[in-house]
Amino acid sequence: MKDIADSHSSTAADVLAVLICAIAVMLFVEVPLIALFVRPAAVAAGIERFHDWLRRNGWTLAAVLFLAAGI
């Protein structure tokens, strides 16, 4: 947000940039919640599949992420 404020852009550009940032952040919460209300069984099944995959591949994923962060 500081970068947006320091950019000395027009007010419309600043408002648009703030809205894009806010939407990007809220998508990670609102989309799953809306999906949970619309199709709860499908979302629960998807969460279960992801949980099972993460249980099987969690250590591999962590190792790859740490390796990528170290490079």
MIDOSE-1310 file (N, C-alpha, C; in nm, 2 decimals, decimal comma, always signed):
residues 71
mkdi	+0,08/-0,12/+0,00/+0,00/+0,00/+0,00/+0,09/+0,13/+0,00; +0,20/+0,12/+0,07/+0,29/+0,23/+0,07/+0,34/+0,26/-0,07; +0,37/+0,16/-0,15/+0,41/+0,18/-0,29/+0,31/+0,25/-0,37; +0,18/+0,21/-0,35/+0,07/+0,27/-0,42/+0,06/+0,42/-0,38
adsh	+0,07/+0,45/-0,25/+0,06/+0,59/-0,21/+0,18/+0,67/-0,26; +0,30/+0,61/-0,27/+0,42/+0,68/-0,31/+0,43/+0,69/-0,46; +0,34/+0,63/-0,54/+0,36/+0,63/-0,68/+0,32/+0,76/-0,75; +0,25/+0,85/-0,68/+0,21/+0,98/-0,74/+0,13/+0,96/-0,86
ssta	+0,05/+0,86/-0,86/-0,05/+0,83/-0,98/-0,17/+0,91/-0,95; -0,26/+0,91/-1,05/-0,39/+0,98/-1,03/-0,47/+0,91/-0,92; -0,57/+0,97/-0,87/-0,66/+0,92/-0,77/-0,73/+0,79/-0,82; -0,77/+0,80/-0,95/-0,84/+0,68/-1,00/-0,75/+0,56/-1,01
advl	-0,63/+0,58/-1,05/-0,53/+0,47/-1,06/-0,50/+0,42/-0,92; -0,49/+0,50/-0,82/-0,47/+0,46/-0,68/-0,58/+0,38/-0,63; -0,71/+0,42/-0,65/-0,82/+0,35/-0,61/-0,83/+0,21/-0,68; -0,80/+0,21/-0,81/-0,80/+0,08/-0,88/-0,70/-0,01/-0,83
avli	-0,58/+0,04/-0,80/-0,47/-0,05/-0,74/-0,51/-0,10/-0,61; -0,57/-0,02/-0,52/-0,61/-0,07/-0,39/-0,72/-0,17/-0,40; -0,82/-0,15/-0,49/-0,93/-0,25/-0,51/-0,87/-0,38/-0,56; -0,78/-0,37/-0,66/-0,72/-0,50/-0,71/-0,65/-0,57/-0,60
caia	-0,58/-0,50/-0,51/-0,51/-0,57/-0,40/-0,61/-0,63/-0,30; -0,71/-0,56/-0,27/-0,81/-0,60/-0,18/-0,89/-0,73/-0,23; -0,92/-0,72/-0,36/-0,99/-0,84/-0,42/-0,90/-0,96/-0,42; -0,77/-0,94/-0,45/-0,68/-1,05/-0,46/-0,66/-1,12/-0,32
vmlf	-0,66/-1,04/-0,21/-0,65/-1,09/-0,08/-0,77/-1,16/-0,04; -0,89/-1,10/-0,06/-1,01/-1,16/-0,02/-1,06/-1,28/-0,09; -1,00/-1,30/-0,21/-1,04/-1,42/-0,29/-1,00/-1,55/-0,22; -0,89/-1,55/-0,14/-0,85/-1,67/-0,07/-0,95/-1,71/+0,04
vevp	-1,03/-1,62/+0,09/-1,12/-1,65/+0,19/-1,27/-1,66/+0,14; -1,30/-1,56/+0,06/-1,44/-1,56/+0,01/-1,48/-1,66/-0,09; -1,40/-1,70/-0,18/-1,43/-1,80/-0,28/-1,46/-1,93/-0,21; -1,37/-1,98/-0,12/-1,40/-2,11/-0,06/-1,53/-2,10/+0,03
lial	-1,55/-1,99/+0,09/-1,67/-1,98/+0,18/-1,80/-1,98/+0,09; -1,80/-1,91/-0,02/-1,92/-1,91/-0,11/-1,94/-2,05/-0,16; -1,83/-2,11/-0,20/-1,84/-2,25/-0,25/-1,89/-2,34/-0,15; -1,85/-2,32/-0,02/-1,90/-2,41/+0,09/-2,05/-2,39/+0,11
fvrp	-2,10/-2,27/+0,09/-2,25/-2,25/+0,10/-2,33/-2,30/-0,02; -2,27/-2,29/-0,14/-2,34/-2,33/-0,26/-2,33/-2,49/-0,28; -2,22/-2,55/-0,26/-2,21/-2,69/-0,28/-2,12/-2,75/-0,16; -2,18/-2,77/-0,05/-2,10/-2,81/+0,07/-2,05/-2,95/+0,05
aava	-2,12/-3,05/-0,01/-2,07/-3,18/-0,02/-1,95/-3,19/-0,11; -1,95/-3,11/-0,22/-1,84/-3,11/-0,32/-1,72/-3,05/-0,26; -1,74/-2,94/-0,18/-1,62/-2,87/-0,12/-1,56/-2,96/-0,01; -1,65/-3,03/+0,07/-1,60/-3,12/+0,17/-1,52/-3,23/+0,11
agie	-1,57/-3,29/-0,01/-1,50/-3,40/-0,08/-1,36/-3,34/-0,13; -1,36/-3,22/-0,18/-1,24/-3,17/-0,23/-1,14/-3,14/-0,12; -1,18/-3,09/-0,01/-1,09/-3,07/+0,10/-1,04/-3,20/+0,15; -1,12/-3,31/+0,15/-1,07/-3,44/+0,20/-0,97/-3,49/+0,10
rfhd	-0,99/-3,48/-0,03/-0,89/-3,52/-0,13/-0,76/-3,45/-0,11; -0,77/-3,32/-0,09/-0,65/-3,24/-0,07/-0,58/-3,28/+0,06; -0,65/-3,30/+0,16/-0,59/-3,34/+0,29/-0,52/-3,48/+0,27; -0,58/-3,57/+0,20/-0,52/-3,70/+0,18/-0,39/-3,68/+0,10
wlrr	-0,40/-3,60/-0,01/-0,28/-3,58/-0,09/-0,17/-3,52/-0,01; -0,20/-3,42/+0,07/-0,10/-3,35/+0,15/-0,04/-3,44/+0,26; -0,12/-3,53/+0,31/-0,07/-3,63/+0,41/+0,03/-3,72/+0,34; +0,00/-3,76/+0,21/+0,10/-3,85/+0,14/+0,22/-3,77/+0,09
ngwt	+0,20/-3,65/+0,05/+0,31/-3,57/-0,02/+0,36/-3,45/+0,06; +0,33/-3,44/+0,18/+0,36/-3,32/+0,26/+0,51/-3,29/+0,27; +0,58/-3,40/+0,31/+0,73/-3,39/+0,33/+0,80/-3,36/+0,20; +0,75/-3,42/+0,09/+0,81/-3,39/-0,04/+0,79/-3,25/-0,08
laav	+0,67/-3,20/-0,06/+0,64/-3,06/-0,09/+0,72/-2,97/-0,01; +0,73/-2,99/+0,12/+0,81/-2,91/+0,21/+0,96/-2,91/+0,16; +1,01/-3,03/+0,12/+1,15/-3,03/+0,08/+1,17/-2,95/-0,05; +1,08/-2,96/-0,14/+1,09/-2,89/-0,27/+1,08/-2,74/-0,24
lfla	+0,99/-2,70/-0,16/+0,98/-2,56/-0,13/+1,10/-2,50/-0,06; +1,16/-2,58/+0,04/+1,28/-2,53/+0,10/+1,40/-2,53/+0,01; +1,41/-2,63/-0,08/+1,51/-2,63/-0,18/+1,50/-2,51/-0,28; +1,38/-2,48/-0,32/+1,36/-2,37/-0,41/+1,39/-2,24/-0,34
agi	+1,35/-2,23/-0,21/+1,38/-2,10/-0,13/+1,53/-2,08/-0,11; +1,60/-2,19/-0,11/+1,75/-2,19/-0,08/+1,83/-2,16/-0,21; +1,76/-2,17/-0,32/+1,84/-2,15/-0,45/+1,83/-2,01/-0,49
